[in-house]
Amino acid sequence: MTKIDEVERHLFFEGIYLKYGYDFRQYAEASLDRRLAGLLGDYQASSLLDLLKRALREPEEFRKILGSLTINTSEFFRDPTFFKVLRESVFPVLKTYSKVTIWSAGCSTGEEVLSLAIALKEEGLDRRATIHATDINPFVLKSAKTGIFEASCIPTFNKNYAAAGGTGTPSQYYGAEYGLVRFNPDLLENVVFSEHNLATDAAFLEAHLILCRNVFIYFSRELQERALELFARSLVHKGFLALGSKETLRFSSLAPNFQAVSPGENVFSLLSRSEPKP
Ligand SMILES: C[S@@+](CC[C@H](N)C(=O)[O-])C[C@H]1O[C@@H](n2cnc3c(N)ncnc32)[C@H](O)[C@@H]1O
């Protein structure tokens, strides 16, 4: 892998931030360097400064570069036991509210949102729940909105759906179309997709449940802390926060504000809200 020069990396991300407002300055370096090395090869750029020049002068190219800088891997009912915890420990509490607001932060191409919509439907919560699905990357949001996926996702969908405690038949949720599958549009009826950057944007809702799974692994500690403050400000009292299976809030100064609901699956409930900084 091409070795990334530290000063050039710094200048590259400062430039991107100044021009476009996307803040990658606090992302974990190892993962960014792999992406940057790939981009240097793709663009046959002699250096990051060369690539920066293109990104600054050609907004369309920047959008492609942005797409490559974010890692968008996802899966239906990813970590299926997490969805079991949702059904067993979180949904019973959500059922006590007449309206439920859920935020899927870093939703990527929509697999998590559809999985959630299916689980909510099977628990009779779909009509009262609104899911706000956000991501920094406009391309993945555009794709998520379609509800269309490669048919190759179906074996994983079927297997994970059963392991996640699905109570119906997996094929009732999609139809096959020319090597693709389209998920039933009603699943996305109460989903609002929008761009939101956890590194720079403010709180915008009051949620009963926030999912931010497999996003913190790419963030530095400082950026994780910022996002956690945002989540603590965005949750109702005793609201739930779900992180990915490899993520933790143990090292955060906000850890005492949260109580583990299911330590194995990293689901927490908020004990006290963080006060906005003056
Ligand atoms: C690996 S995917 C995780 C998708 C899904 N949550 C899951 O667990 O399958 C990480 C997503 O986080 C998004 N992301 C990265 N940085 C972000 C930021 N600063 N604000 C919002 N989303 C971000 C990426 O664009 C990507 O779609």
The ligand as a Tripos MOL2 file, in Angstrom:
@<TRIPOS>MOLECULE
LIG
   27    29     1     0     0
SMALL
NO_CHARGES

@<TRIPOS>ATOM
      1 C1        -20.1130    0.5400    7.8070 C.3       1 LIG1
      2 S1        -21.5080    1.5250    7.4690 S.3       1 LIG1
      3 C2        -22.6510    0.9760    8.6990 C.3       1 LIG1
      4 C3        -24.0410    0.8250    8.1590 C.3       1 LIG1
      5 C4        -25.0830    0.2780    9.1470 C.3       1 LIG1
      6 N1        -25.2330    1.1250   10.2870 N.3       1 LIG1
      7 C5        -24.7360   -1.1200    9.5810 C.2       1 LIG1
      8 O1        -24.3590   -1.3210   10.7340 O.co2     1 LIG1
      9 O2        -24.8300   -2.0330    8.7440 O.co2     1 LIG1
     10 C6        -20.9730    3.1160    8.1230 C.3       1 LIG1
     11 C7        -21.7960    4.2880    7.5810 C.3       1 LIG1
     12 O3        -21.4710    5.4480    8.3590 O.3       1 LIG1
     13 C8        -21.4840    6.5670    7.4910 C.3       1 LIG1
     14 N2        -20.6940    7.6670    8.0830 N.ar      1 LIG1
     15 C9        -19.3520    7.7880    8.1570 C.ar      1 LIG1
     16 N3        -19.0120    8.9570    8.7240 N.ar      1 LIG1
     17 C10       -20.1760    9.5790    9.0430 C.ar      1 LIG1
     18 C11       -20.4800   10.8260    9.6470 C.ar      1 LIG1
     19 N4        -19.5220   11.6690   10.0360 N.pl3     1 LIG1
     20 N5        -21.7750   11.1610    9.8050 N.ar      1 LIG1
     21 C12       -22.7710   10.3120    9.4140 C.ar      1 LIG1
     22 N6        -22.5430    9.1190    8.8220 N.ar      1 LIG1
     23 C13       -21.2610    8.7540    8.6380 C.ar      1 LIG1
     24 C14       -20.8660    6.0330    6.2130 C.3       1 LIG1
     25 O4        -21.1860    6.8360    5.0890 O.3       1 LIG1
     26 C15       -21.4680    4.6280    6.1500 C.3       1 LIG1
     27 O5        -22.6210    4.6030    5.3500 O.3       1 LIG1
@<TRIPOS>BOND
     1     1     2 1
     2     2     3 1
     3     2    10 1
     4     3     4 1
     5     4     5 1
     6     5     6 1
     7     5     7 1
     8     7     8 2
     9     7     9 1
    10    10    11 1
    11    11    12 1
    12    11    26 1
    13    12    13 1
    14    13    14 1
    15    13    24 1
    16    14    15 ar
    17    14    23 ar
    18    15    16 ar
    19    16    17 ar
    20    17    18 ar
    21    17    23 ar
    22    18    19 1
    23    18    20 ar
    24    20    21 ar
    25    21    22 ar
    26    22    23 ar
    27    24    25 1
    28    24    26 1
    29    26    27 1
@<TRIPOS>SUBSTRUCTURE
     1 LIG1         1 GROUP 0 **** ****
